[in-house]
């Protein structure tokens, strides 16, 4: 089974809560599903430990096997240190590239 990739590229905290709620609901319905949330552009703020409002939600989902992938291109462009991120983030060279890779692997694409 491939899985589902969620695409997050905006900084809106309410959107972040909604995306993570969607992920949780999907896992409740399909607990064996592989899920990755790709953050790039303004979406990387979801993973910045000092400013995110969803840290506990992220941790809970990671404990359930969800991968949170953060774009290294965005981190460089926005001059954000990897050490500023929540623990357990997966770094990918390019958020767009990761979205394409996952879709080529058969992942369903969701842009909430």
N, C-alpha and C positions, 0 to 999 in steps of 0.2 A: 504494500500500500504506500503510495507516495505521500500525500498530505495536502495541507492548505498553507498558503503564504498570505499573510496580511500585510498591506502596504500602508505605512504611516509617514506622511511628509508635511504635517502641519503642527503648529505649536499649541493648539487649543486644548487646555486641560480637560474640558468636558468631552471633547472628541477622544482624548486618550482614555478616559474612563469608559466611554462607550465601546471603543475597540476592545479593551481588555475584558469588558463584560461580555461582548460577543464571543471572544475566545473562550472564556469560561463556560458560557452556555453551550458552545459547540463541543467542548470537552466533556461536559456533563452528558450530552446526547451521544457522543462518539468517543469514548474514553481512550481508545487505542490509536486515535488519529495523530499523525505527526503534524505539529503546527509550528510555524516560524513567523515571527513578527519582524518585518524589516523596517528599520528607522533610517531615514535620510532627510537631507534638507532640514527644515525647521522641526521635523519630527524627532530629531535626536534629543530635544529637551526632555522627552519622556524618560530618558535614561540618565539624566544628570542628577546625581544624588542630592545635591544641595537645593535643587529647585523643583524637582518632580513632586507631584501630589499623589502619585500612584505607586510609590516604592513597595508598599506591602502587597499590593495586587500583583506587581511584577514578580516579587519573590514567591508568592503563592503559585503563580503560573509556572515559574521555573521549576518549582518542586514537583509539578505535575508533568514536567518534560518539555514545556514550551521553550523554544529557542528565541531569544531576543537578539537580533543581528543589527549592529550599528555600522553605518557607512564610514570608513576611514577617510574617504575624500571629503566628506562633510566636516568631520572633526578637524582636518587640516585647514579647510577653508575658513571655518569659524574659530580656529585657534582654541579648540577645546582639548584638554589633555585627557588621555585615556584614564588617568587616575581620578578624574572628576565623575566617572560613570559609576552607576550602581554595580555591585559585585555580580559576576556571572555573565556579563555581556559577551556576546560573540562578535568579534570584529570581522568585517568583510571589506575587501578593497573598495567595492562600489555597491551602493544600494541598488541602483538600477541593474547592474550586472547580476546581483544576487536574485532579484526578482525574475530576471530572464532565465537564469540557471534553474531555479526552482520550477518554473513553468515548463522548461525543456525536460525536467525530470518527471513531469506529470503532476506536479502540485496544482491544485485549483488556486486561482487568484481572487483575493477579496480586497476591495478598496472601500472600507466602510465610510 
